């Protein structure tokens, strides 16, 4: 027996290109989320989740999330996180040009919002190992650099933590003009946050 289905891809807000799937057919409507991150009120603005002025009648939601755990009952909004990181980075980098920040990012994608906002607010580009992974995201290319002589780093190395312990960035930078760097590490991670929320 064949049945026609309409499949709609909705932005998941997780990392570039991430989507949720809305399946609509004769037997009802199903939403499969995958990993997602939506701010309060964002779903209300998704026209494709609505029929006229009301939300579509969804029979089943398949919620695929890492954070269905009491430890993650409260996850700060993206804006709260950005403001906290921005305040910390601004206060540290303003001490001297030898005060640098390492953003210890565990995944390849998903931090673009952070990089763009830090760069715009502070006028400092973020150092990454390679630009090619961002070639299809032209809006970020102005905010990242492969030049290691910047105060914000998101470079990566297989043994990141080991580098940091020896006051060296993953890209190998340890000093500038012969002056040792003062490095702080920020780990933008919901998992890390949730495990330490107490």
PEFEN-V922898 format. One record per pair of residues at least 24 apart in sequence whose ideal C-beta (glycine too) atoms are under 10 Angstrom apart, sorted by the first residue. I is the first residue (numbers start at 1). J is the second residue. D is the distance in whole Angstrom. If there is no record, write none. Layout:
BEGIN
I & J & D
I & J & D
END
This chain:
BEGIN
3 & 27 & 7
5 & 30 & 10
7 & 32 & 10
8 & 46 & 10
8 & 48 & 5
8 & 49 & 9
8 & 56 & 10
9 & 48 & 9
10 & 36 & 9
10 & 38 & 10
10 & 43 & 9
10 & 46 & 6
10 & 47 & 10
10 & 48 & 6
10 & 49 & 7
11 & 36 & 9
11 & 38 & 9
11 & 42 & 9
11 & 46 & 8
11 & 48 & 10
12 & 36 & 4
12 & 37 & 7
12 & 38 & 8
13 & 37 & 5
13 & 38 & 5
13 & 39 & 8
13 & 42 & 7
13 & 43 & 10
13 & 78 & 9
13 & 110 & 10
13 & 113 & 9
14 & 38 & 9
14 & 109 & 9
14 & 110 & 7
15 & 107 & 7
15 & 108 & 9
15 & 109 & 4
15 & 110 & 4
15 & 111 & 9
15 & 112 & 8
15 & 113 & 10
16 & 109 & 6
16 & 110 & 8
16 & 112 & 6
16 & 113 & 10
16 & 134 & 9
16 & 136 & 8
16 & 137 & 6
16 & 139 & 10
16 & 140 & 9
17 & 109 & 8
17 & 136 & 9
17 & 137 & 9
18 & 109 & 9
18 & 110 & 8
20 & 46 & 9
20 & 49 & 9
20 & 61 & 10
20 & 62 & 10
20 & 64 & 9
21 & 62 & 9
22 & 46 & 9
22 & 48 & 7
22 & 49 & 7
22 & 56 & 8
22 & 58 & 8
23 & 58 & 10
23 & 60 & 9
23 & 62 & 10
24 & 51 & 10
24 & 56 & 8
24 & 57 & 10
24 & 58 & 9
27 & 59 & 8
28 & 57 & 8
28 & 58 & 8
28 & 59 & 4
28 & 60 & 7
29 & 56 & 6
29 & 57 & 6
29 & 58 & 5
29 & 59 & 6
29 & 60 & 8
29 & 61 & 10
30 & 58 & 7
30 & 59 & 6
30 & 60 & 5
30 & 61 & 7
30 & 62 & 7
31 & 56 & 9
31 & 58 & 5
31 & 59 & 9
31 & 60 & 7
31 & 61 & 5
31 & 62 & 7
31 & 63 & 9
32 & 60 & 9
32 & 61 & 8
32 & 62 & 4
32 & 63 & 9
32 & 64 & 7
33 & 61 & 7
33 & 62 & 7
33 & 63 & 5
33 & 64 & 5
33 & 65 & 7
34 & 62 & 9
34 & 63 & 9
34 & 64 & 5
34 & 65 & 9
35 & 64 & 7
35 & 65 & 7
35 & 66 & 7
35 & 67 & 9
35 & 110 & 9
36 & 63 & 9
36 & 64 & 8
36 & 65 & 8
37 & 65 & 10
37 & 67 & 10
37 & 75 & 9
37 & 77 & 10
37 & 78 & 7
37 & 110 & 9
37 & 113 & 10
37 & 190 & 9
38 & 78 & 10
39 & 77 & 6
39 & 78 & 7
39 & 79 & 8
40 & 77 & 8
66 & 190 & 8
66 & 191 & 7
66 & 194 & 9
67 & 190 & 7
67 & 191 & 8
67 & 194 & 7
69 & 194 & 7
69 & 195 & 10
70 & 194 & 10
70 & 197 & 10
71 & 191 & 9
71 & 193 & 9
71 & 194 & 5
71 & 195 & 7
71 & 196 & 9
71 & 197 & 6
71 & 198 & 9
72 & 190 & 7
72 & 191 & 9
72 & 193 & 8
72 & 194 & 4
72 & 195 & 9
72 & 197 & 8
73 & 194 & 9
73 & 197 & 9
74 & 193 & 10
74 & 194 & 9
74 & 197 & 7
75 & 190 & 6
75 & 193 & 7
75 & 194 & 7
75 & 197 & 9
76 & 190 & 9
76 & 193 & 8
78 & 113 & 7
78 & 114 & 9
78 & 117 & 10
79 & 113 & 10
79 & 117 & 10
81 & 113 & 9
81 & 114 & 8
81 & 188 & 7
81 & 190 & 9
81 & 193 & 9
82 & 113 & 7
82 & 114 & 7
82 & 117 & 5
82 & 118 & 8
82 & 121 & 9
82 & 188 & 9
83 & 117 & 10
83 & 121 & 10
84 & 186 & 9
85 & 114 & 7
85 & 117 & 9
85 & 118 & 7
85 & 186 & 6
85 & 188 & 7
86 & 114 & 9
86 & 117 & 7
86 & 118 & 7
86 & 121 & 6
86 & 122 & 8
88 & 184 & 8
88 & 186 & 7
89 & 114 & 10
89 & 118 & 6
89 & 121 & 9
89 & 122 & 7
89 & 124 & 8
89 & 151 & 8
89 & 152 & 7
89 & 184 & 9
89 & 186 & 7
90 & 118 & 9
90 & 121 & 8
90 & 122 & 6
90 & 124 & 10
92 & 151 & 8
92 & 152 & 10
92 & 182 & 8
92 & 183 & 9
92 & 184 & 6
92 & 186 & 9
93 & 118 & 10
93 & 122 & 7
93 & 124 & 7
93 & 150 & 10
93 & 151 & 5
93 & 152 & 7
93 & 184 & 10
94 & 122 & 9
94 & 151 & 10
95 & 182 & 7
96 & 151 & 9
96 & 179 & 9
96 & 181 & 10
96 & 182 & 8
97 & 149 & 9
97 & 150 & 10
97 & 151 & 7
97 & 176 & 7
97 & 177 & 9
97 & 179 & 9
97 & 181 & 10
98 & 151 & 9
98 & 175 & 8
98 & 176 & 6
98 & 177 & 8
98 & 179 & 5
98 & 180 & 7
98 & 181 & 5
98 & 182 & 6
98 & 183 & 9
99 & 151 & 7
99 & 181 & 8
99 & 182 & 5
99 & 183 & 8
99 & 184 & 8
100 & 124 & 10
100 & 127 & 9
100 & 148 & 10
100 & 149 & 10
100 & 150 & 8
100 & 151 & 5
100 & 152 & 7
100 & 153 & 6
100 & 169 & 7
100 & 173 & 8
100 & 176 & 8
100 & 181 & 5
100 & 182 & 7
100 & 183 & 5
100 & 184 & 8
101 & 126 & 9
101 & 150 & 10
101 & 151 & 7
101 & 152 & 5
101 & 153 & 7
101 & 154 & 9
101 & 169 & 10
101 & 182 & 10
101 & 183 & 7
101 & 184 & 6
101 & 185 & 8
101 & 186 & 6
102 & 127 & 9
102 & 152 & 8
102 & 153 & 5
102 & 154 & 8
102 & 155 & 8
102 & 156 & 10
102 & 160 & 8
102 & 163 & 9
102 & 164 & 6
102 & 168 & 10
102 & 169 & 6
102 & 170 & 7
102 & 171 & 9
102 & 173 & 10
102 & 181 & 10
102 & 183 & 6
102 & 184 & 7
102 & 185 & 5
102 & 186 & 7
102 & 187 & 9
103 & 127 & 9
103 & 128 & 10
103 & 152 & 7
103 & 153 & 7
103 & 154 & 4
103 & 155 & 9
103 & 156 & 10
103 & 185 & 8
103 & 186 & 6
103 & 187 & 8
103 & 188 & 6
104 & 153 & 10
104 & 154 & 8
104 & 156 & 9
104 & 160 & 6
104 & 161 & 8
104 & 164 & 8
104 & 170 & 9
104 & 185 & 5
104 & 186 & 7
104 & 187 & 4
104 & 188 & 8
104 & 189 & 8
104 & 192 & 9
105 & 153 & 10
105 & 154 & 5
105 & 155 & 9
105 & 156 & 7
105 & 160 & 9
105 & 186 & 9
105 & 187 & 8
105 & 188 & 6
105 & 189 & 8
106 & 156 & 9
106 & 160 & 9
106 & 187 & 8
106 & 188 & 9
106 & 189 & 6
106 & 191 & 8
106 & 192 & 8
107 & 188 & 10
107 & 189 & 9
108 & 133 & 6
108 & 156 & 8
109 & 133 & 8
109 & 134 & 9
109 & 137 & 9
110 & 188 & 9
111 & 140 & 10
111 & 154 & 7
111 & 188 & 6
112 & 137 & 6
112 & 139 & 8
112 & 140 & 5
112 & 143 & 9
112 & 144 & 9
113 & 140 & 9
113 & 188 & 10
114 & 152 & 10
114 & 154 & 8
114 & 186 & 9
114 & 188 & 6
115 & 140 & 6
115 & 143 & 5
115 & 144 & 6
115 & 152 & 8
115 & 154 & 7
116 & 140 & 6
116 & 142 & 9
116 & 143 & 5
116 & 144 & 9
117 & 143 & 9
118 & 143 & 8
118 & 152 & 6
118 & 154 & 9
119 & 143 & 4
119 & 144 & 8
119 & 145 & 9
119 & 150 & 10
119 & 152 & 8
122 & 151 & 8
122 & 152 & 8
124 & 150 & 6
124 & 151 & 5
124 & 152 & 5
125 & 150 & 5
125 & 151 & 9
125 & 152 & 7
126 & 150 & 7
126 & 151 & 9
126 & 152 & 5
126 & 153 & 7
126 & 154 & 5
126 & 155 & 9
127 & 151 & 9
127 & 152 & 7
127 & 153 & 4
127 & 154 & 7
127 & 155 & 5
127 & 169 & 8
127 & 170 & 10
127 & 171 & 7
127 & 173 & 9
128 & 153 & 8
128 & 154 & 5
128 & 155 & 6
128 & 156 & 8
128 & 171 & 9
129 & 153 & 10
129 & 154 & 9
129 & 155 & 5
129 & 156 & 6
129 & 157 & 8
129 & 170 & 8
129 & 171 & 7
130 & 155 & 10
130 & 156 & 10
146 & 171 & 9
148 & 172 & 8
148 & 173 & 5
148 & 176 & 9
149 & 173 & 8
149 & 176 & 7
149 & 177 & 10
151 & 176 & 10
151 & 181 & 9
152 & 186 & 10
153 & 181 & 10
153 & 183 & 8
153 & 185 & 10
154 & 186 & 10
154 & 188 & 9
160 & 185 & 9
161 & 185 & 9
END
